[in-house]
């Protein structure tokens, strides 16, 4: 019988790797200490760029007949925000690079060990201006995929 993959430890490892950007990272939510500190446009107000990691539906698994879920491709949404387009893109570039650092790591995901074969960008999103504040800020949504193979 094939054991069920536990995604939680993988998501935790991704969150930990994104923290190396040195900016706030949210687990599906805007992290504390990010975005505008103080009233936007007020003297002394600053914008702290941030990332938000969200899980997406994993619908691709494969493997040999005896273990049809031995390989998994697990997608994640990485949202990057900055006070300018350049800053949002810089955060997105950093996030993709940091997530790629998981390649080659072996993680215990439930009863089995899985090796991260690849971390790749399935899509690099457009940078959009968010006009709900004055001044506006910018955001980008990328999809990364973590490809896992069960270790013997």
C-alpha positions as a Markdown table, in Angstrom:
| # | Residue | x | y | z |
|---|---|---|---|---|
| 1 | Unk | 0.0 | 0.0 | 0.0 |
| 2 | Unk | 1.3 | 3.5 | -0.9 |
| 3 | Unk | 1.7 | 5.8 | 2.0 |
| 4 | Unk | 0.2 | 9.3 | 1.9 |
| 5 | Unk | 2.5 | 12.2 | 1.2 |
| 6 | Unk | 2.5 | 14.8 | 3.9 |
| 7 | Unk | 2.8 | 18.3 | 2.4 |
| 8 | Unk | 3.1 | 20.3 | 5.6 |
| 9 | Unk | 6.9 | 19.7 | 6.1 |
| 10 | Unk | 7.6 | 20.7 | 2.5 |
| 11 | Unk | 5.7 | 23.9 | 2.8 |
| 12 | Unk | 7.5 | 24.7 | 6.1 |
| 13 | Unk | 10.9 | 24.1 | 4.3 |
| 14 | Unk | 9.8 | 26.5 | 1.5 |
| 15 | Unk | 8.7 | 29.1 | 4.0 |
| 16 | Unk | 12.1 | 28.8 | 5.8 |
| 17 | Unk | 14.0 | 29.1 | 2.6 |
| 18 | Unk | 12.1 | 32.3 | 1.6 |
| 19 | Unk | 13.0 | 33.9 | 4.9 |
| 20 | Unk | 16.6 | 34.1 | 3.6 |
| 21 | Unk | 15.4 | 37.1 | 1.5 |
| 22 | Unk | 15.6 | 39.1 | 4.8 |
| 23 | Unk | 12.0 | 40.4 | 4.3 |
| 24 | Unk | 8.7 | 39.3 | 5.9 |
| 25 | Unk | 7.1 | 36.1 | 4.5 |
| 26 | Unk | 3.5 | 35.2 | 5.0 |
| 27 | Unk | 2.0 | 31.7 | 5.1 |
| 28 | Unk | -1.0 | 32.4 | 2.9 |
| 29 | Unk | -1.5 | 35.9 | 4.5 |
| 30 | Unk | 0.2 | 39.3 | 4.6 |
| 31 | Unk | 2.9 | 38.9 | 7.2 |
| 32 | Unk | 3.1 | 41.2 | 10.2 |
| 33 | Unk | 5.6 | 44.1 | 9.8 |
| 34 | Unk | 5.1 | 44.3 | 6.1 |
| 35 | Unk | 3.6 | 46.8 | 3.6 |
| 36 | Unk | 3.1 | 50.3 | 4.8 |
| 37 | Unk | 4.2 | 51.3 | 8.3 |
| 38 | Unk | 2.2 | 54.3 | 9.2 |
| 39 | Unk | -0.2 | 56.1 | 7.0 |
| 40 | Unk | 0.8 | 56.0 | 3.3 |
| 41 | Unk | 2.2 | 59.4 | 2.2 |
| 42 | Unk | 2.6 | 60.6 | 5.8 |
| 43 | Unk | 6.0 | 61.8 | 6.8 |
| 44 | Unk | 8.2 | 58.9 | 8.0 |
| 45 | Unk | 5.9 | 56.3 | 6.5 |
| 46 | Unk | 7.8 | 53.4 | 4.7 |
| 47 | Unk | 6.9 | 50.4 | 2.7 |
| 48 | Unk | 8.5 | 47.0 | 3.7 |
| 49 | Unk | 8.5 | 44.6 | 0.7 |
| 50 | Unk | 7.2 | 41.1 | 1.5 |
| 51 | Unk | 6.3 | 37.6 | 0.1 |
| 52 | Unk | 3.3 | 35.4 | 0.6 |
| 53 | Unk | 3.5 | 31.7 | 0.0 |
| 54 | Unk | 0.3 | 29.7 | -0.7 |
| 55 | Unk | -0.3 | 26.1 | -1.6 |
| 56 | Unk | -2.0 | 25.1 | -4.8 |
| 57 | Unk | -3.8 | 21.9 | -5.8 |
| 58 | Unk | -1.3 | 19.1 | -6.6 |
| 59 | Unk | -2.9 | 17.0 | -9.3 |
| 60 | Unk | 0.2 | 15.4 | -10.8 |
| 61 | Unk | 1.7 | 12.2 | -9.3 |
| 62 | Unk | 3.3 | 9.3 | -11.1 |
| 63 | Unk | 5.6 | 6.4 | -10.4 |
| 64 | Unk | 6.0 | 2.6 | -11.1 |
| 65 | Unk | 3.0 | 0.3 | -10.9 |
| 66 | Unk | 4.0 | -0.8 | -7.4 |
| 67 | Unk | 4.1 | 2.9 | -6.2 |
| 68 | Unk | 2.0 | 5.1 | -8.5 |
| 69 | Unk | 2.4 | 8.1 | -6.2 |
| 70 | Unk | 6.2 | 7.8 | -5.8 |
| 71 | Unk | 6.8 | 11.1 | -7.7 |
| 72 | Unk | 4.9 | 14.3 | -7.1 |
| 73 | Unk | 4.8 | 17.7 | -8.6 |
| 74 | Unk | 3.5 | 20.2 | -6.0 |
| 75 | Unk | 2.7 | 23.7 | -7.1 |
| 76 | Unk | 2.9 | 26.8 | -5.0 |
| 77 | Unk | 1.9 | 30.5 | -5.5 |
| 78 | Unk | 4.5 | 33.0 | -4.5 |
| 79 | Unk | 3.3 | 36.6 | -4.3 |
| 80 | Unk | 5.8 | 39.4 | -4.2 |
| 81 | Unk | 5.1 | 43.0 | -3.2 |
| 82 | Unk | 7.1 | 46.2 | -3.3 |
| 83 | Unk | 6.7 | 49.9 | -3.3 |
| 84 | Unk | 7.8 | 50.0 | -6.9 |
| 85 | Unk | 7.7 | 47.7 | -9.9 |
| 86 | Unk | 11.4 | 47.2 | -9.6 |
| 87 | Unk | 11.1 | 46.2 | -5.9 |
| 88 | Unk | 8.3 | 43.7 | -6.6 |
| 89 | Unk | 10.3 | 42.1 | -9.4 |
| 90 | Unk | 13.4 | 42.0 | -7.2 |
| 91 | Unk | 11.5 | 40.2 | -4.4 |
| 92 | Unk | 10.0 | 37.7 | -7.0 |
| 93 | Unk | 13.5 | 37.1 | -8.4 |
| 94 | Unk | 14.9 | 36.5 | -4.9 |
| 95 | Unk | 12.0 | 34.1 | -4.1 |
| 96 | Unk | 12.4 | 32.0 | -7.2 |
| 97 | Unk | 16.2 | 31.7 | -6.5 |
| 98 | Unk | 15.7 | 30.9 | -2.8 |
| 99 | Unk | 13.1 | 28.3 | -3.5 |
| 100 | Unk | 15.4 | 26.6 | -6.0 |
| 101 | Unk | 17.8 | 26.1 | -3.1 |
| 102 | Unk | 15.7 | 23.1 | -2.0 |
| 103 | Unk | 16.9 | 21.1 | -5.0 |
| 104 | Unk | 18.7 | 18.0 | -3.9 |
| 105 | Unk | 17.4 | 18.1 | -0.3 |
| 106 | Unk | 15.8 | 15.0 | 1.2 |
| 107 | Unk | 12.7 | 15.6 | 3.3 |
| 108 | Unk | 10.6 | 13.3 | 5.4 |
| 109 | Unk | 7.0 | 13.8 | 4.3 |
| 110 | Unk | 5.0 | 11.4 | 6.3 |
| 111 | Unk | 6.2 | 7.9 | 6.5 |
| 112 | Unk | 8.5 | 8.3 | 3.5 |
| 113 | Unk | 11.6 | 10.3 | 2.5 |
| 114 | Unk | 11.4 | 12.3 | -0.7 |
| 115 | Unk | 14.2 | 13.9 | -2.7 |
| 116 | Unk | 13.6 | 17.4 | -4.2 |
| 117 | Unk | 14.6 | 16.7 | -7.9 |
| 118 | Unk | 13.6 | 20.1 | -9.2 |
| 119 | Unk | 12.1 | 23.4 | -8.3 |
| 120 | Unk | 11.0 | 25.3 | -11.3 |
| 121 | Unk | 8.9 | 28.3 | -12.4 |
| 122 | Unk | 5.7 | 27.1 | -14.0 |
| 123 | Unk | 4.8 | 30.8 | -14.6 |
| 124 | Unk | 6.3 | 34.1 | -13.9 |
| 125 | Unk | 3.4 | 36.6 | -13.4 |
| 126 | Unk | 2.8 | 40.0 | -14.6 |
| 127 | Unk | 3.6 | 42.9 | -12.3 |
| 128 | Unk | 0.5 | 44.8 | -11.3 |
| 129 | Unk | 0.0 | 48.1 | -9.7 |
| 130 | Unk | -2.3 | 48.0 | -6.6 |
| 131 | Unk | -4.1 | 51.3 | -6.4 |
| 132 | Unk | -6.0 | 50.8 | -3.1 |
| 133 | Unk | -3.5 | 53.0 | -1.4 |
| 134 | Unk | -2.0 | 56.4 | -2.3 |
| 135 | Unk | 0.8 | 56.0 | -3.2 |
| 136 | Unk | 0.2 | 52.7 | -4.9 |
| 137 | Unk | 2.3 | 49.6 | -4.5 |
| 138 | Unk | 3.1 | 46.7 | -6.8 |
| 139 | Unk | 2.6 | 42.9 | -6.8 |
| 140 | Unk | 3.6 | 39.9 | -8.8 |
| 141 | Unk | 2.3 | 36.3 | -8.7 |
| 142 | Unk | 4.5 | 33.5 | -9.7 |
| 143 | Unk | 3.8 | 29.7 | -9.7 |
| 144 | Unk | 6.7 | 27.4 | -8.7 |
| 145 | Unk | 6.6 | 23.7 | -8.8 |
| 146 | Unk | 8.5 | 21.3 | -6.5 |
| 147 | Unk | 9.1 | 17.9 | -8.1 |
| 148 | Unk | 9.7 | 15.1 | -5.6 |
| 149 | Unk | 10.8 | 11.5 | -5.9 |
| 150 | Unk | 10.4 | 8.9 | -3.2 |
| 151 | Unk | 13.7 | 7.7 | -1.8 |
| 152 | Unk | 14.3 | 3.9 | -1.5 |
